Amino acid sequence: MNVASSPFQFTTDTATLCIFDTEALKHRLDDEPDWWSIEEDELGELNQGNVAFLIYSPFFNTEQRRQQ
């Protein structure tokens, strides 16, 4: 992996931050908008490495990375 840009910081009042690859979740395009709230669907995508859910924190530090 290569760093795509400098690390950045942001704040949010959301409960969950979801990080995903649009190609990896393409099959969810026509799914219910809250598919991730169904435990077996959420865990399935998580275990396949298609998505990452970060539990609420008022402050996140992150680095964007691009796989080549």
Beta strands, then each sheet from edge to edge (+ up, - down):
strand 1: 2-3
strand 2: 8-11
strand 3: 16-20
strand 4: 51-55
strand 5: 59-62
strand 6: 65-66
sheet 1: 1+ 6-
sheet 2: 2+ 5-
sheet 3: 3+ 4-
end
